[in-house]
Amino acid sequence: MAASAVLLGGGMTATAAAAAPAEASESPISTARACTQNAPRFTSWPGTGVNDPAFWPARGTYATTTTRCNDINLKLDSRREVRTCFKRGTGWNCNGWRWLPANRWDEAATDVLDGTKFFLQFKGTARASGLIDY
């Protein structure tokens, strides 16, 4: 989120810089998008009960954090409780549940190392949707 805070706080400067054409000598890394800028939409899978909440990505799979973001960021379509589960050795450990608001960026988990395997759970059986970046 630090990158997005800089972009949001920079206002005109960030917009003007983004509109400038890339120079031929510019490296591919410098043209990568900032965290949460043009973040992809997601829809979780529904849960089947109290012990099986809604989850993202698909059951039995996981996502891996990138160098783009320092946190796992969500902008949910509706307020939900979420927890993040991380790969630890041969198993998974989950953080506690936390409420995330609707229609604004917030962190499902903070200060996550690059290359960390994770999945999200959403309390209840209804699907969760919104934007995600990590």
C-alpha positions in Angstrom: 0.0 0.0 0.0 2.9 2.3 0.4 3.3 2.7 -3.3 -0.4 3.5 -3.7 -0.2 6.1 -0.9 2.6 7.8 -2.7 0.7 7.8 -6.0 -2.5 9.0 -4.4 -0.6 11.7 -2.4 1.3 12.7 -5.5 -1.9 13.6 -7.5 -0.8 15.5 -10.6 2.8 14.4 -10.5 1.8 10.7 -10.7 -0.7 11.3 -13.5 1.7 13.4 -15.5 4.5 10.8 -15.1 2.2 8.0 -16.2 1.2 10.0 -19.3 4.8 10.6 -20.4 6.0 8.2 -23.2 8.5 5.5 -22.2 12.0 6.1 -23.4 13.8 3.3 -25.3 16.4 2.9 -22.6 13.8 2.5 -19.8 14.0 -0.9 -18.1 10.9 -3.2 -18.0 10.9 -3.0 -14.2 10.4 0.7 -14.2 7.3 0.4 -16.4 5.6 -2.2 -14.1 2.3 -1.0 -12.6 2.2 0.3 -9.1 0.5 -1.7 -6.3 -3.3 -1.5 -6.6 -3.1 0.5 -9.9 -5.3 -1.4 -12.4 -5.7 -4.2 -9.9 -7.6 -7.3 -11.2 -11.1 -8.2 -10.1 -11.7 -11.4 -8.1 -14.7 -13.5 -7.0 -14.3 -16.0 -4.3 -15.7 -19.5 -4.4 -18.7 -20.0 -2.1 -18.4 -21.9 1.2 -20.6 -24.7 2.3 -20.9 -24.0 6.0 -19.4 -22.7 9.3 -16.3 -24.9 8.9 -16.0 -24.2 5.2 -16.1 -20.4 4.5 -15.9 -18.8 1.1 -12.4 -18.8 -0.2 -10.0 -17.5 -2.9 -8.4 -18.7 -5.2 -9.9 -22.0 -6.2 -10.1 -24.8 -3.6 -6.8 -26.6 -3.2 -4.8 -23.8 -4.9 -3.0 -20.7 -3.6 -1.6 -17.4 -4.8 2.0 -16.2 -4.4 2.9 -12.7 -3.4 4.8 -10.5 -5.8 7.4 -7.7 -5.5 4.7 -5.2 -6.6 3.0 -5.0 -3.2 4.2 -5.2 0.4 0.7 -6.2 1.6 -2.2 -8.3 0.5 -4.6 -5.6 -0.5 -8.4 -5.9 -1.1 -11.1 -3.4 -2.2 -14.2 -5.4 -1.5 -17.6 -4.8 -3.0 -19.3 -5.3 0.4 -18.0 -5.3 4.0 -16.7 -8.8 5.0 -14.6 -10.6 7.5 -11.5 -12.1 6.0 -8.5 -14.0 7.1 -5.3 -14.9 5.3 -3.7 -18.4 5.4 0.0 -18.8 4.7 2.0 -21.9 3.7 4.3 -22.9 6.6 6.4 -25.9 6.0 4.0 -28.8 5.1 0.9 -27.1 6.4 -1.0 -23.8 6.5 -1.4 -21.2 9.3 -4.2 -18.7 9.2 -4.3 -15.2 10.7 -7.3 -14.1 12.8 -10.5 -12.8 11.2 -10.7 -9.1 10.5 -13.4 -6.9 9.1 -12.6 -5.1 5.8 -14.7 -2.2 4.6 -16.5 -2.0 1.3 -15.4 0.2 -1.6 -11.9 1.2 -0.2 -8.5 -0.4 -0.2 -7.5 -2.2 3.0 -5.0 -4.9 3.9 -6.0 -8.5 4.4 -2.3 -9.0 5.6 0.6 -6.6 6.0 4.3 -6.8 5.5 4.2 -10.1 3.6 7.5 -11.4 2.1 7.7 -11.7 -1.6 7.1 -15.2 -2.9 4.8 -16.2 0.1 2.1 -18.7 -0.8 -1.4 -17.8 0.6 -5.1 -18.1 0.2 -8.0 -16.0 1.6 -11.1 -17.1 3.5 -14.2 -15.0 3.8 -16.5 -15.6 6.8 -19.9 -17.0 5.7 -20.8 -19.0 2.6 -21.6 -16.1 0.2 -19.1 -15.3 -2.5 -16.8 -12.2 -1.9 -15.8 -10.0 -4.8 -13.8 -6.9 -5.5 -10.3 -5.9 -6.4 -7.1 -7.7 -5.2 -3.4 -7.0 -5.4 -0.5 -8.5 -3.7 
